Amino acid sequence: MNQHISSKFDAELEALRSRVSHMGGLVEAQLARLAGALATNNVGDFETVMTSDYQINALEVEIDELCTHLIATRQPVANDLRLVMATIKSITDLERIGDKAEKIARKAHAISLDGGLQVTRFAELRSMLDKVMVMVRQALDSYARLDPSLAPVVAAADKAVDLEFDGITRQLITHMMENPRNISAALDILFVAKAIERIGDHATNMTEYVVYMVQGRDVRHVTPETLAKVSSGA
């Protein structure tokens, strides 16, 4: 009887992880469509991203309810409890990535209609987005495989994205100072850059939750050296 209950619980946990993977796939598809729209100035793709966020939101609610049900009915402990709690946090970050993609698409759509996509910094934005898309993929792989070793990799990539954001900010400020008429367009570009930078932060959070799941250690706000040590199990 106990073995039967345990097997059913394992199946429920696996189903939970499968739903997270599905949600992650939707987020990745949304980001890919956004990247394509930024590269081609496809207004239709911007509009698709703007209107597809509801699917990700609905999955967040569904998975959150599954987690609540598992806690109430199975009363998980130790590794299983950490898995459920980390899943709740992970889907929050995935939902926020979806929100950022929708906001980027909305702003880029407006910039496109105003003819502002020719501002020099838009190429750098596409480069930033490419980098955070890789980070999101690595974060999802880390969760799917329960592999904490990717946490330092994603954290290092996040630092690189932060530096790119700082560089774009400085150049946009110079752009605005040289010609005040560019202020409005430059601020729009800066809004998009900040949203992309935040996607990188959310991907980093997800890998930290995996470290918590597997190693039982909270690695938020630790040094890179500590993160590398804990994620390797040392």
Contacts in CASP RR format, 6 or more apart in sequence:
PFRMAT RR
TARGET T0000
AUTHOR 0000-0000-0000
METHOD contacts of the structure
MODEL  1
MNQHISSKFDAELEALRSRVSHMGGLVEAQLARLAGALATNNVGDFETVM
TSDYQINALEVEIDELCTHLIATRQPVANDLRLVMATIKSITDLERIGDK
AEKIARKAHAISLDGGLQVTRFAELRSMLDKVMVMVRQALDSYARLDPSL
APVVAAADKAVDLEFDGITRQLITHMMENPRNISAALDILFVAKAIERIG
DHATNMTEYVVYMVQGRDVRHVTPETLAKVSSGA
9 74 0 8 1.000
9 76 0 8 1.000
9 80 0 8 1.000
12 70 0 8 1.000
12 74 0 8 1.000
13 70 0 8 1.000
13 80 0 8 1.000
13 83 0 8 1.000
13 84 0 8 1.000
15 66 0 8 1.000
16 63 0 8 1.000
16 66 0 8 1.000
16 67 0 8 1.000
16 70 0 8 1.000
16 83 0 8 1.000
16 84 0 8 1.000
16 87 0 8 1.000
17 83 0 8 1.000
17 87 0 8 1.000
17 143 0 8 1.000
17 144 0 8 1.000
19 59 0 8 1.000
19 62 0 8 1.000
19 63 0 8 1.000
19 66 0 8 1.000
20 63 0 8 1.000
20 87 0 8 1.000
20 90 0 8 1.000
20 91 0 8 1.000
20 94 0 8 1.000
20 143 0 8 1.000
21 140 0 8 1.000
21 143 0 8 1.000
21 144 0 8 1.000
22 59 0 8 1.000
23 56 0 8 1.000
23 59 0 8 1.000
23 60 0 8 1.000
23 63 0 8 1.000
23 91 0 8 1.000
23 94 0 8 1.000
24 94 0 8 1.000
24 136 0 8 1.000
24 140 0 8 1.000
25 140 0 8 1.000
26 52 0 8 1.000
26 55 0 8 1.000
26 56 0 8 1.000
26 59 0 8 1.000
27 56 0 8 1.000
27 94 0 8 1.000
27 97 0 8 1.000
27 98 0 8 1.000
27 101 0 8 1.000
27 136 0 8 1.000
28 133 0 8 1.000
28 136 0 8 1.000
28 137 0 8 1.000
28 140 0 8 1.000
30 49 0 8 1.000
30 52 0 8 1.000
30 53 0 8 1.000
30 56 0 8 1.000
30 98 0 8 1.000
30 101 0 8 1.000
30 102 0 8 1.000
31 97 0 8 1.000
31 101 0 8 1.000
31 129 0 8 1.000
31 132 0 8 1.000
31 133 0 8 1.000
31 136 0 8 1.000
31 199 0 8 1.000
32 133 0 8 1.000
33 45 0 8 1.000
33 48 0 8 1.000
33 49 0 8 1.000
34 45 0 8 1.000
34 46 0 8 1.000
34 49 0 8 1.000
34 101 0 8 1.000
34 104 0 8 1.000
34 105 0 8 1.000
34 108 0 8 1.000
34 129 0 8 1.000
35 126 0 8 1.000
35 129 0 8 1.000
35 130 0 8 1.000
35 133 0 8 1.000
36 42 0 8 1.000
36 45 0 8 1.000
37 43 0 8 1.000
37 44 0 8 1.000
37 45 0 8 1.000
37 46 0 8 1.000
37 49 0 8 1.000
37 105 0 8 1.000
37 108 0 8 1.000
38 108 0 8 1.000
38 122 0 8 1.000
38 125 0 8 1.000
38 126 0 8 1.000
38 129 0 8 1.000
39 126 0 8 1.000
41 112 0 8 1.000
41 117 0 8 1.000
43 109 0 8 1.000
43 112 0 8 1.000
43 113 0 8 1.000
45 105 0 8 1.000
46 105 0 8 1.000
46 106 0 8 1.000
46 108 0 8 1.000
46 109 0 8 1.000
46 112 0 8 1.000
47 105 0 8 1.000
47 109 0 8 1.000
49 101 0 8 1.000
49 102 0 8 1.000
49 104 0 8 1.000
49 105 0 8 1.000
50 102 0 8 1.000
50 105 0 8 1.000
50 106 0 8 1.000
50 109 0 8 1.000
52 102 0 8 1.000
53 98 0 8 1.000
53 99 0 8 1.000
53 101 0 8 1.000
53 102 0 8 1.000
56 94 0 8 1.000
56 95 0 8 1.000
56 98 0 8 1.000
57 95 0 8 1.000
59 91 0 8 1.000
60 91 0 8 1.000
60 92 0 8 1.000
60 94 0 8 1.000
60 95 0 8 1.000
63 87 0 8 1.000
63 91 0 8 1.000
64 88 0 8 1.000
64 91 0 8 1.000
67 84 0 8 1.000
67 87 0 8 1.000
67 88 0 8 1.000
70 76 0 8 1.000
70 84 0 8 1.000
71 81 0 8 1.000
71 84 0 8 1.000
74 80 0 8 1.000
76 83 0 8 1.000
76 84 0 8 1.000
79 213 0 8 1.000
82 212 0 8 1.000
82 213 0 8 1.000
82 216 0 8 1.000
83 213 0 8 1.000
86 209 0 8 1.000
86 210 0 8 1.000
86 212 0 8 1.000
86 213 0 8 1.000
89 205 0 8 1.000
89 209 0 8 1.000
90 143 0 8 1.000
90 206 0 8 1.000
90 209 0 8 1.000
93 202 0 8 1.000
93 203 0 8 1.000
93 205 0 8 1.000
93 206 0 8 1.000
94 202 0 8 1.000
94 206 0 8 1.000
96 198 0 8 1.000
96 202 0 8 1.000
97 136 0 8 1.000
97 199 0 8 1.000
97 202 0 8 1.000
97 203 0 8 1.000
100 195 0 8 1.000
100 196 0 8 1.000
100 198 0 8 1.000
100 199 0 8 1.000
100 202 0 8 1.000
101 199 0 8 1.000
103 195 0 8 1.000
104 192 0 8 1.000
104 195 0 8 1.000
104 196 0 8 1.000
107 188 0 8 1.000
107 191 0 8 1.000
107 192 0 8 1.000
107 195 0 8 1.000
108 117 0 8 1.000
108 192 0 8 1.000
110 188 0 8 1.000
111 117 0 8 1.000
111 119 0 8 1.000
111 185 0 8 1.000
111 188 0 8 1.000
111 189 0 8 1.000
111 192 0 8 1.000
114 185 0 8 1.000
116 185 0 8 1.000
116 188 0 8 1.000
119 175 0 8 1.000
119 182 0 8 1.000
119 185 0 8 1.000
119 186 0 8 1.000
119 189 0 8 1.000
120 171 0 8 1.000
120 175 0 8 1.000
121 168 0 8 1.000
121 171 0 8 1.000
121 172 0 8 1.000
121 175 0 8 1.000
121 186 0 8 1.000
121 189 0 8 1.000
121 193 0 8 1.000
122 189 0 8 1.000
124 164 0 8 1.000
124 168 0 8 1.000
124 193 0 8 1.000
125 168 0 8 1.000
125 189 0 8 1.000
125 192 0 8 1.000
125 193 0 8 1.000
125 196 0 8 1.000
127 164 0 8 1.000
128 161 0 8 1.000
128 164 0 8 1.000
128 165 0 8 1.000
128 168 0 8 1.000
128 193 0 8 1.000
128 196 0 8 1.000
128 197 0 8 1.000
129 196 0 8 1.000
129 199 0 8 1.000
131 157 0 8 1.000
131 160 0 8 1.000
131 161 0 8 1.000
131 164 0 8 1.000
132 161 0 8 1.000
132 196 0 8 1.000
132 197 0 8 1.000
132 199 0 8 1.000
132 200 0 8 1.000
132 203 0 8 1.000
134 157 0 8 1.000
135 154 0 8 1.000
135 157 0 8 1.000
135 158 0 8 1.000
135 161 0 8 1.000
135 199 0 8 1.000
135 200 0 8 1.000
135 203 0 8 1.000
135 204 0 8 1.000
136 199 0 8 1.000
136 200 0 8 1.000
136 203 0 8 1.000
138 150 0 8 1.000
138 153 0 8 1.000
138 154 0 8 1.000
138 157 0 8 1.000
138 203 0 8 1.000
138 207 0 8 1.000
139 150 0 8 1.000
139 154 0 8 1.000
139 203 0 8 1.000
139 204 0 8 1.000
139 206 0 8 1.000
139 207 0 8 1.000
139 210 0 8 1.000
140 206 0 8 1.000
141 147 0 8 1.000
141 150 0 8 1.000
142 148 0 8 1.000
142 149 0 8 1.000
142 150 0 8 1.000
142 151 0 8 1.000
142 154 0 8 1.000
142 206 0 8 1.000
142 207 0 8 1.000
142 210 0 8 1.000
143 206 0 8 1.000
143 209 0 8 1.000
143 210 0 8 1.000
146 210 0 8 1.000
146 213 0 8 1.000
146 214 0 8 1.000
147 210 0 8 1.000
147 214 0 8 1.000
148 207 0 8 1.000
148 210 0 8 1.000
148 211 0 8 1.000
148 213 0 8 1.000
148 214 0 8 1.000
148 215 0 8 1.000
148 230 0 8 1.000
148 231 0 8 1.000
148 232 0 8 1.000
148 233 0 8 1.000
149 231 0 8 1.000
149 232 0 8 1.000
150 207 0 8 1.000
150 210 0 8 1.000
150 231 0 8 1.000
151 207 0 8 1.000
151 208 0 8 1.000
151 210 0 8 1.000
151 211 0 8 1.000
151 219 0 8 1.000
151 227 0 8 1.000
151 231 0 8 1.000
152 224 0 8 1.000
152 227 0 8 1.000
152 228 0 8 1.000
152 231 0 8 1.000
154 203 0 8 1.000
154 204 0 8 1.000
154 207 0 8 1.000
155 204 0 8 1.000
155 207 0 8 1.000
155 224 0 8 1.000
155 227 0 8 1.000
156 224 0 8 1.000
157 200 0 8 1.000
158 200 0 8 1.000
158 201 0 8 1.000
158 203 0 8 1.000
158 204 0 8 1.000
161 196 0 8 1.000
161 197 0 8 1.000
161 200 0 8 1.000
162 197 0 8 1.000
165 193 0 8 1.000
165 194 0 8 1.000
165 196 0 8 1.000
165 197 0 8 1.000
168 189 0 8 1.000
168 190 0 8 1.000
168 193 0 8 1.000
169 190 0 8 1.000
169 193 0 8 1.000
172 186 0 8 1.000
172 189 0 8 1.000
172 190 0 8 1.000
172 193 0 8 1.000
173 186 0 8 1.000
175 182 0 8 1.000
175 186 0 8 1.000
176 182 0 8 1.000
176 183 0 8 1.000
176 186 0 8 1.000
176 187 0 8 1.000
205 220 0 8 1.000
208 219 0 8 1.000
208 220 0 8 1.000
208 227 0 8 1.000
211 217 0 8 1.000
211 219 0 8 1.000
211 227 0 8 1.000
211 230 0 8 1.000
211 231 0 8 1.000
212 218 0 8 1.000
212 219 0 8 1.000
215 230 0 8 1.000
215 231 0 8 1.000
215 233 0 8 1.000
217 230 0 8 1.000
219 226 0 8 1.000
219 227 0 8 1.000
219 230 0 8 1.000
219 231 0 8 1.000
222 230 0 8 1.000
END
